Amino acid sequence: MNENIYDKNIIEFVTVGVEFCSFIEQANETSRNAFTDTAIKILPLLYLKATLLPNCESRTDLSVEHFVTESIYEYIRSSISRIFGEHDSYLEVFQTDMQYSETPIIANISEDISDIYQDIKDFISIYSLGNEEATQEALVYCKENFISYWGQKLVNVLRALHNLHFSQNEDENDNVINYQNGNKHDFLTQQQNIWREEMDLDEWNKWNE
């Protein structure tokens, strides 16, 4: 028995991974604000748990099984894309290709999150089968991909989500302030009309000189 498979850090990573995948799979039932609010909380936790995964070495020639098909991936991607609409795209600022590019590199929130989902879902699906050798290989694959691929995607998309989330909050605050100011203006106008009705015209004109 390989004790590493039941390591506390692996179990915690799987736990967070299950929550993350469940959240992503229900994306089409979520509003943009709610999705963003949850994503900026669970993604940092997923990143933290991934950094704590033990270092393992491949011990067999087993290939890692993939559970996320192309159709599942596209369903997840399109669901998230619909949530964000025109806000799905963002400028990438951390890619090695940028030094060779004369134009900005565009990334998509929906694609980045779908890529993360794919690796996490594959790993937790294999882990749930209870096959220790397969889990060992999946762990090696997942950790290597975290370092070289989806870990960077996670921090990239988190930056975009952070900006979008707090921009939304500022817009909402502006709307509240404008609404309150509008109500205040209406209240003053109403009061002036009442006062004008109670005063005679000469007194009103004198009051406003």
N, C-alpha and C positions, 0 to 999 in steps of 0.2 A: 504493500500500500504506500502510495506517495502522500506523505503528510502535508506537503505544500498545497495540495488541492483543497484542503480544509483549513488553510491558514485564515486567520481572522480578517486580514486585509482583503483576501480574495472574496470571502463571504460578504463583506461590506460593499465591495465593488459590485458584486452580483446584485445585491439588494438595491443599490442606487440605480444600477443598470436596468433592472426590472421596472422600477418606477419611471425612469426616463423613457423607456420604450413604450410603456403603457400610456404615458402622457402624449408622446408623439403619435401613437396610433389613434388617439381620439382627437387629433388636431382639428379635424373638419367640424367638430362640435364646439369649437372654442372661438371666441372673439380675438381680434388682434391684441387688444390691451391685455386680456387674460393670458393669452399665450405668451406674450413678451414678459409679463410679470412673473410667470412660473419659470420660463426658460432662463432668465437671468439669475435665478436662485439655484436651479438644479444643475445647470452646466458647470458652474464653479465647483460644486460638490463632486460631480462626476470626474472632473479634472483632478481634484485632490485625491480621490480614491484610486485613480489610475496611477498617480505618481507613487502610491504606497504599495502597488503590486510587487510581489517578490520577483527577483530575477530568476528566470528558469531557462533551462537549455533543452533543446529538442532531443528526445531520446529514441524516437522511432522514425520510420519512413512514412508514417501516416500523413495523408493530406488533410487539410482542415476542411470540414464540410461547411457548405454555405446554405443558409436557410432563407435568406432574403433574395427572392427572385427579382428579375428585371421588372416584372409587373408590380410587385409589392413596392419596390423602390420608387417606381414612377407614381404610384398611388400616393405614397408619403410625400414625395416632392411636390406633386401638383396640389395636394391638400394644403400644404404650408404656403405654397406660392399664391393660392387663392386668398389665404388669410392676409398676406402682406400686400398683395397687389403691386402698385407702383413703388412701394417701399421695399420690395424684395431684393432689389439690386443695391449694392454699395461698392465704394471704391476700395480696392485692396491696397494695403500699404506695406505688406510684408510678404513679398514673393521674390525669389531669386531672379525670376524673369524680368522684374521691373527695371533692373539696371540695363537691360537690352531693349526695353520698350520705349518708344517715343510717345505713346498714348497711355492714358490711365488703364489699369487692369480692373475689369468689372467682375465682382463675385456676387453670388446669390445666397441669401439666407436659407432658402429652401434646399438648395443643393448641398450646402455645407452641413446642415442639420441632418439631411438624408444620408450623407456619407458617414457621419458619426453614428447614426442609428444603425446603419448596415453592419458595421463592425461590432457594435455592442450587442445587437440582436443575435448575430451569429454566435458570439461567445456564450451568452446566457442560454441560448438554445442547446448548445453542446453541453454546457455545464449541467443543465437540467436532466440530461440523459443518464448521468451518473457513471459514465465510462471514464475511468481515470486517465488512461493513455490518451484518449481523444481530447479530454479536457486539458491535459498537460500541453499538448500541441496547440490547442486553441488559445491557451494562455500565452504561450510564447508568441504566437502570431498577433494576438491582440495587443500585447505590450510593445512589440516591435512597430506595429502600425500606429500606436499611440505616439511613440517617439518620433516617427518619421512622417506621419501623415495626419491622422485625425486630431491629434493633440493641438497641432498648429491651427487646424481648421476651427477647433473649438474656441481658442482664444481670439481668433480673427472674427468669428461670427458674434462672439460675446461683445466685442467692441461695438459692432453695428447695432446689436440689440440694446446695449446700454444707451447709446445715443438716441435710438428711436424711442425707448421707454421714457426717458426723462424729457425728451422733446415733447412727447405726448402730454406729460404731466404739466409742462410749462404752458402748452396750448390750452389745457383744461383750466389752469389757474387764470390765464388771460381771459378766458370766456367767463369765468366766475366774476372776475373783477369788472369786466365790461358790463355784465348783467347787473351787478350791484350798482355800478355807476349809472347805468341806464335807469334803474329803479329809483336811485337817489334824485336823478334829474326829473323823472316823472313826478316824484313826490313834491319836489320844490315847485314845479309848474302847477300842480294841483293846489298847493297851498296859496300860491300867488293868485290863482283864480278865485279862491275862496275869500282871500283878503280883499281882492278888488271888488267882489260882490258886496262885501260888508262896508266898504268905504264909498264915499261919493267920488265922482270923477276928479274934482279939484284936489281933494285930499290924496288920492292915488297918484296924481301927477306930481304933487309936492313931495310925496314920499320917494318917488323915483328920480327926483332932480339930482 
